[in-house]
Amino acid sequence: VAKESAEAGLAFDTISLEQLIKFFKNPFKWYYNRTLNIFYGEEEMLLPEHELFELSNLEKYHLKEALLRQPSADAFDDTTEAGKKKGLLPLGNVAAISVDTAWEDVSNIKTIFDKLAAGHPEAHEQVSVQLNGQKISGTIHGIYGGHHIAYSLSDPNKKASSRKYILEAWLKHLLLIAGGKPMDTLFIWNEAA
């Protein structure tokens, strides 16, 4: 009976693109979360009771993402001040150092990203593909001027981390083609020294 209920939990008529990507990025985590309702590593949702002195890896990633999306380097002061006010960045000079360090990591990717996007605004494509009686659907973001641009802001020395972003870009590329919206997918990352 337990086997039948577990298999019933895995039966899908429609698969969201987001869930498909989560499955391929980390199948064990997806299975535990989605099928068994087991969640490991959940952080407390309480506000910290201390001042932020350094950024976690996730906070560094979000900062890099914000810097990549800035129209120019002139907007970094706004990012720093807004981050301090929202409690997302450490106070004082540590915030500026955090932003400068993140900018060093993301500047090469931003230069390439800006050249590839060529000033086009970001567009989104709705994709729906029918395969063997199952439907895969979702929205693909990061389309600029008819090209799907994907990137990894992960530490280049951690190749496993970058691989999941390559896999995500590949899955989206395949769904764009299968959904009748063929376009180039361009992937940007920093190579390890």
C-alpha positions in Angstrom: 0.0 0.0 0.0 2.8 2.4 0.8 4.4 1.7 -2.5 1.2 2.5 -4.3 0.7 5.8 -2.5 4.3 6.8 -3.2 3.8 6.0 -6.9 0.5 7.9 -6.9 2.4 10.9 -5.5 4.8 10.7 -8.5 2.0 10.6 -11.2 1.8 13.9 -13.0 -0.4 15.1 -15.9 1.3 18.4 -16.0 4.9 19.1 -15.0 6.0 22.6 -14.3 9.2 23.7 -15.9 10.3 24.9 -12.4 9.8 21.5 -10.9 11.5 19.7 -13.8 14.6 21.9 -13.3 14.6 21.4 -9.5 14.4 17.6 -10.1 17.4 17.6 -12.4 19.5 20.0 -10.3 19.0 17.9 -7.1 16.9 14.7 -7.6 17.3 13.5 -4.0 16.2 16.9 -2.5 13.3 17.0 -5.0 12.1 13.5 -4.0 12.3 14.2 -0.3 10.5 17.5 -0.5 7.9 16.7 -3.2 7.1 13.1 -2.4 8.0 12.4 1.2 7.4 16.0 2.5 10.8 16.0 4.3 12.6 19.3 4.4 16.2 19.4 5.6 18.3 22.5 6.1 15.3 24.8 6.5 16.5 28.0 8.2 14.5 29.8 10.8 12.3 32.6 9.4 13.0 34.8 12.4 14.8 38.1 12.1 18.4 38.0 13.2 19.1 39.4 16.6 22.5 40.7 15.7 24.0 43.0 13.2 25.1 41.6 9.9 29.0 41.6 9.7 29.5 39.4 6.7 27.4 37.9 3.9 26.5 34.3 3.6 27.0 32.6 0.2 23.4 33.0 -0.7 23.5 36.7 0.2 26.6 37.1 -1.9 24.8 35.4 -4.8 21.8 37.7 -4.5 24.2 40.7 -4.4 26.0 39.5 -7.5 22.6 39.1 -9.2 21.6 42.6 -8.3 24.9 44.0 -9.6 24.5 42.1 -12.9 21.0 43.6 -13.4 22.3 47.2 -12.7 22.3 49.4 -15.8 25.7 50.8 -15.0 28.4 51.0 -12.4 27.1 54.4 -11.4 24.1 52.6 -9.8 26.2 50.7 -7.3 26.1 53.4 -4.7 22.3 53.2 -4.8 22.5 49.4 -4.4 24.9 49.8 -1.4 22.7 52.4 0.3 19.5 50.4 -0.4 21.1 47.2 0.9 22.2 48.9 4.1 18.7 50.4 4.7 17.0 47.0 4.2 19.5 45.2 6.4 20.8 43.1 3.4 24.3 44.5 3.6 26.6 45.2 6.6 26.8 48.7 7.8 29.7 51.1 7.3 32.7 50.4 5.1 32.0 46.6 5.1 29.1 47.2 2.8 31.3 48.9 0.2 33.9 46.2 0.5 31.2 43.5 0.0 29.9 45.3 -3.1 33.4 45.8 -4.5 34.3 42.1 -3.9 31.0 41.0 -5.6 31.7 43.4 -8.5 35.1 41.9 -9.0 33.5 38.5 -9.3 30.7 39.6 -11.7 32.3 42.3 -13.8 33.5 40.0 -16.6 30.1 38.3 -16.8 28.3 41.6 -16.8 30.5 42.9 -19.7 29.7 39.8 -21.8 26.0 39.8 -20.7 25.6 43.5 -21.8 27.2 42.8 -25.2 25.0 39.8 -25.8 21.8 41.6 -24.6 22.7 44.5 -26.8 20.3 46.9 -25.0 17.2 44.7 -25.7 14.8 44.5 -22.8 14.3 41.1 -21.1 11.4 39.1 -22.6 9.7 35.9 -21.5 8.4 32.9 -23.4 5.6 30.7 -22.4 6.4 27.1 -23.3 4.1 24.1 -23.4 5.2 20.7 -24.7 3.2 17.4 -24.8 5.3 14.3 -24.3 3.9 10.8 -23.9 0.7 12.0 -22.4 2.4 14.5 -20.1 2.5 18.2 -20.5 5.6 20.2 -19.5 4.9 23.9 -19.2 6.3 27.1 -17.8 7.8 30.5 -18.5 11.4 30.9 -19.7 13.0 34.2 -18.6 16.2 35.8 -19.8 15.4 36.2 -23.5 17.0 39.3 -25.1 16.7 40.1 -28.8 15.7 36.5 -29.7 18.5 34.9 -27.7 18.1 33.0 -24.4 21.0 34.2 -22.2 21.8 32.2 -19.1 24.7 32.5 -16.7 26.3 31.2 -13.6 27.5 33.5 -10.8 28.8 30.6 -8.7 32.4 30.3 -7.6 34.4 29.1 -10.6 36.4 26.7 -8.4 33.2 24.9 -7.5 32.4 23.2 -10.8 29.5 21.1 -9.5 27.7 24.4 -8.6 28.2 25.7 -12.2 27.0 22.4 -13.7 23.5 22.8 -12.4 23.2 26.2 -14.1 24.4 24.7 -17.4 21.9 21.9 -17.0 19.1 24.4 -16.3 20.1 26.4 -19.5 20.2 23.1 -21.5 16.7 22.0 -20.3 15.2 25.4 -21.1 16.9 25.3 -24.6 15.4 21.9 -25.3 12.0 23.0 -24.2 12.2 26.2 -26.4 13.0 24.0 -29.4 10.3 21.3 -28.6 7.8 24.1 -28.0 8.3 25.5 -31.5 10.4 28.5 -30.4 13.9 27.7 -31.5 16.6 30.2 -30.6 20.2 30.3 -29.5 21.0 29.7 -25.9 24.1 31.5 -24.7 25.7 30.6 -21.4 28.2 32.8 -19.5 30.4 31.8 -16.6 33.7 32.6 -15.0 36.3 30.0 -15.6 38.6 28.9 -12.7 42.1 30.3 -12.9 
